[in-house]
Amino acid sequence: MYRYTQHDQQFVEERVAHYRDQTERYLAGELAEDEFLQLRLRNGLYVQRLAPMLRVAVPYGTLSSEQLRVLARIARDYDRGYGHLSTRQNMQYNWPELARVPDILAELAQVQMHAIQTSGNCIRNTTTDEFAGVAAGETVDPRPYCELIRQWSTVHPEFDWLPRKFKMAVKGSHSPSVDRAAISVHDIGIAVKRNDAGDVVFDVYVGGGLGRTPVIGALIRENLPEPHLLTYLQAILRVYNRYGRRDNKYKARIKILVRAMTAEGFKERVDTEWEAIREVSPEVNTEELARISERFERPAYESLSDQTEALSAKRLAEPGFDRWMRHCVFEHQVPGYASVMLSTKVTGIPPGDVTDQQMEAVADWADRFGHGEIRISHQQNFVLPDVRQDALETLWKEAELHGLATPNIGLLTDIICCPGGDYCSLANAKSIPVAEAIQQKFDDYDDLYDLGPIDLNISGCMNACGHHHVGNIGILGVDKKGAEFYQISLGGNSHTDATLGQILGPSFSREEVPEVMGKILDVFVANRNGEETFLQCYRRIGIEPFKERVYAATH
């Protein structure tokens, strides 16, 4: 993983000192509320329904074991003993005291972490595939490009006050159908690949996003040569900064601008700007890119024999281990190793919530069974990217003891869920109780396994922090005359063939949602062909059979 230079460390420490002074001035009444607002937002601090919320940046979702132990200590000493893994691969704390936030940031700085630009109208944390650098079949590691973008975009003087928040995601090349970075629903999505000559090039998508106006991003540049990455990004952001609306925050995202100009019209403006920039701005410095790449110290992998046969015997003898291997263990680039996803989706626990003890256990496993590195996935789970295959059984047993071995990765109960009305002041309805009710109703592993992969996403409001628009099944909390109701959509998908879900019909009360889910799944089971997934079946039969079954008896 990337390690700070002396310059990086000095910058973060100075930022902490600045924010400490700003906080003290605010608490002393020397800064007005509106003056402090933008200062705290650019240091990751929101004011939620019940308390402040601090969002800690985890660049492209990668942590060291030392960093995770500090996050655990912060949860214990400054919060209520837990943190929350977000869909943008960050860590959030729901109960910090405003006056103590500078102390938290100082502790983070000691282990090369911060909360800079995790909120506000600026370029946010760049995300990527949680298996980047270790995914089987990957031909280009996207992480050095994520880091290049991070360094370029942090406190960029031209793009620090954009019309609205701005999110980028970068996908490395492996399976053509899999996109764990969900680049199609970001303001800018970048697919890194190699051309026929073996050179690194980029496909650039613009104008994706969810929220009130969900949009799938448009491809505006194919095979962009590596040296031109930053100048092309600069051209996109300049066009957005110049023409993006600032009079209405609901129409300020780049997706609205791209739609108004059309993708082709937007591309023409970007290309014109790009030509002007290229005359005066340098290309990506190959030496600098090499320096960044070198700081991703590749682990000293051992020469290990493949353990497939030995593991097969253990799986036959232990059904629980077999279930876990089937859903939570992924192929690695290096023989004798595997990548493991540790599910946080346990019935009765809000999806993505992890305790300080769990964090410390994960950090210990990263050291004992791997190379001290941890990832956070878009699905709000932990990932151990480098686990020796001969340690998998031991890891499974210990993960079970800590509530992190639920074998549901990719299944219905591996729910993406925002904090909703339990915490967020923007939410129309609670998300967490709905997720728990669904987990309780569908808690039989055999049934889940028979249903196969299903992405279920829940958001508490139209801001879509739970990405409900791109869930195979999406649930949105809505307000109906002060009461909480839930609108259901079907057919969404965030992978390469990204699609937005179609609304099923009128919304349901919270009590009705589990029963409605059962009817939706009944239609799927009755109509699927062979091993069809839910999404494949839906795309073949359409939404009408689901509507007929759900509303025939419900309304």
Secondary structure, 3 states (H helix, E strand, C coil): CCCCCHHHHHHHHHHHHHHHHHHHHHHCCCCCHHHHHHHHHCCCEEECCCCEEEEEECHHHEEEHHHHHHHHHHHHHHCCCEEEECCCCCEEECCCCHHHHHHHHHHHHCCCCECCCCCCCCECCCEECCCCCCECCCCECCHHHHHHHHHHHCCCCCCCCCCCCECEEEECECCCCCCCCCHHHCCEEEEEEECCCCCEEEEEEECCECCCCCECCEEEEEEEEHHHHHHHHHHHHHHHHHHCCCCCHHHCCHHHHHHHHCHHHHHHHHHHHHHHHHHHCCCCCHHHHHHHHHCCCCCCCCCCCCCHHHHHHHHHHCHHHHHHHHHHEEEECCCCEEEEEECCCCCCCCCCEEEHHHHHHHHHHHHHHCCCEEEECCCCCEEEEEEEHHHHHHHHHHHHHCCCCCCCCCCCCCCEECCHHHCCCCCCCCCHHHHHHHHHHCCCHHHHHHHCCCCEEEECCCCCCCCHHHCCEEEEEEEECCEEEEEEEECCECCCCCECCEECCCCEEHHHHHHHHHHHHHHHHHHCCCCCCHHHHHHHHCCHHHHHHHHHHHC
